[in-house]
Amino acid sequence: TTIAQFDPDLLGTQETLQFQADYIAEHLSQFTYFGRSRMKTPNEHCGIFYKTERFTWLAGGHFWLSETPEVAESKSWDSSLPRMASWVLLSDNRQEMAQPILFVNSHFDHRGGEARQKSAELIRQRIANLSSIANDPRVIVTGDFNTPAESAPYQAFLEGNDQLVDIYRVLHPDRADEDGAGEGTFNAFQGKTNGPRIDWILASPTFKILSAEIERRSFDGRYPSDHFPVTAVLTTHTR
């Protein structure tokens, strides 16, 4: 219901299990799914859904957040578990002359501070590498980063980088404060909003931001996830 109501063109999910991906694909057949287990055995995905009618697939892949990113199930630094990122390069069928879109989705380690920092640096480098061979795409990064906005990993993505901005913060600069009160995205299935904003959408500044929100609706007192969905509406059209 949550996904259907927002009706996204692109969707990044974390901790996705295969049966959940299959369920969404079955009930929302307008999407194509791309994802794989972070382990060699069935496990969580950093899944990507995109509207088949809107986008044409150009390329895609996975890498692990480690010193050996091409090695499946690898982990490094102080990471407690293997972590990964998935990416797709898509052509927008509504804007055939526009740059392609590079969409990256990830889930950072919940314990390792060094691992989160190195993971941000690795993804930033991967984006730069892919951008150099993919006709300078527009970039969108989504994820559960397990670290607050304004933290060191957050700065590793954005500092000195003209490729990415924090969509939510650009649209809501007045909501920033020292402890992020009221911006919490982890709700523990209880609807709480205290705590840090650890789920972000980062994107190229060439996008025009029409909206950016933390979706806090529940259904009969139940929340669809232990994290609030983070949503954004972006366009490249001048209005």
N, C-alpha and C positions, 0 to 999 in steps of 0.2 A: 504493500500500500504506500509506504513512504517513497519508494523509488517511482512508482507509477504516478503519484501525485506531483512530484517535481518534474518528471519526464525529462531527464537529462539527455543530452546528446553524447556526453562522455561521462563515465563513472569509474572511479577508482575505489576498490574495496580492499580491506585488510583482514587477515585471519580467516580468509574465505576457504571453506572446505569444498571438496568436489561436489558433494551432494547439494550444497547451497548454490554453487554456481550453476549446476544443472537445473535446479528449481527455478532460479531467476530466468535462465535462458528459455525454459519451457513456458513460463507464464508471461514473459515479456519477450516475445519472439522477434521484436524489432531490433534486438541487440545481437551483435556477434561478441563472443567471449574469448579473451586471451589470458591464459594464466597457467601456472604449473606449481607443483609442490616445491616448497623450499628444501625439502629433503628428498632422498632417493626413494623413500617409501611415501605413501599418501600422507600429506600434512597440509599445513596452511599455504594459501596462495596470496600474492599481492595482485589480485585480479583486476583486469580492465575490461569494461564493457563499452562498446561504441555502436552507434546506430548504423546499421548496415546500409540503409538507403542514403544516409547523409555522407558517409565517408567511404573512400576507397583505400584499401590496405596497400601500403608501400613496403613496409618492413617492420620487424619487431624482434624482440629478444628478451633475455633475462641475464642478470649478472648478480653475483653474490657480494655482499658487503664485507669484503675481506681483502687481504693482501694478494689473494689469488682469485679474482672475481669471476674467472671463467670456469672455476672448479666447483661443480655442484656440491652443496652441503658444506662448503668451507666456511670457517669462521676464524677471526683474528682478534688481536687486541684484547680487550676485556669483555668481549661479547659472551653472553650466557648461552646463546643459541645461534644456529645459522640464520642469517637474515639476508634478504634479497631485494632486488628491484626488478620490475618488469617495465618494458617500454614498447610503444608502437609509434610508427611514423605513418600519418594518414593524410590523404588529400581530401579537402573539403569540396564536395560535389556542388555546393551552392556558390563557391568562390573558386572556380577552376583556375583562375589566374593568380590567386593568392599563394603565399608561401605555405608549404605543408605544415602540419601540426605534429610536434614531437610531444607525446604524452608519457610521463614517467610516474610510476606509482610505487611506493615503498612502505616499509614498516621497520622502524629502528628498534634496536635492542632496548629493553626496559630497565636494564641494570647497568650496562657498561657506558660510562660517560665518555671514555676515550673512543669507544666503538662508535658512539653517536657522532662525535666530532669527525672522525675519520670517514664515516659513512657519508656525511654531508660533503666533505671534500671530494670523495670518490665520485659521487653523483654529479657534482658540479663539473668535474673533469670529464666525465662521460658525456654530459650534455655538450660541452665544448667540442669534444671529439666528433660526436654525431652531427653537430651543427656544421662543422667544417666540411662534411662530405654529403650533406643533405639539403643543400640550397638554402642555408640560413633559415631553418624553420622557426615558426612561432612555438614557444615552449610552454607547457603546463606541467607542474609537478604537484602531485597530491600524496598525502600519507599521514599515518600515525607516527609522529616523530618522537614520541615519548620524552619530549623536552619542551620547555616553555618557549613561546615566541620571545625574542630578544636574548635568548641564551647563546652560548658560544657556537653550537651547531647551526642555529638559525642564522647567526652572523656569517658563518662559513659559507652559507648559500648566497647571502645578499651583499656582504661587504665588498666594495669595489667591483661589483658585478652589475653591469647595465642590462643583463639578459633577464633578470628576474626581479619581481616585486611581490610583496605580501598583499594579495588581493584584499583580504579583510581589513588589514590595517590602513591601506590606501583609502578605502571607502569610509572607514570609521576611525580616523586618527584621534578623535576626542574620547574614545573609549579606553585608550591606553592609560594604564597606571602601573604603579610599581609591582603589585601582586596580581594584576589581571582579574580583579574581582568582577564576578558576573560573566566572565568570558570562558569559564572552564568548559572543556569539551569531553572530559571523562565523567560519566554520570553514575557508574556502577549500577545501572538499571534502576536508579532511585530518583533521577531527575535533578540531582544537585548541580549547581552551576559555579560553586566555588572551586578553587584550584586553577591550574594554568591552562592556557589554550595550547594544547599539544598536537592538534590536528590542523594542518594548514593547506591552503591552495596558493602556490606560487606560480606566477605566469609572466610572460613577456610584457613589458610596459607598452607595447604597441596595441595591446587589446584595450578597448574601451570597456570599463567596468560599469555594468548596469545595476548589479546587486551583488552582495556578499553577506551571507547570513550563517548563523549557527541554528540549525533546525531542532527545536526543542519539543515538538509535538509528541504526545503519547496517545495510545489507543486503548480505551478502557483501563487506564492506569498502567498500561504496559509500554515499555520503550522498545523500539526495534533493535537496539544495540546498547552495549554498555558505554558507547561513545555517541555523542550527538553528531549527526551528519553535518558536514560543512558544505554549503552550496554557493555557487557563483553563477552569474549570467554575464558572459563576455561577448563582445562583438568587435568587428573591425570596421563596421559601417559607420560613417559620419551621419549623425542625426540632428 
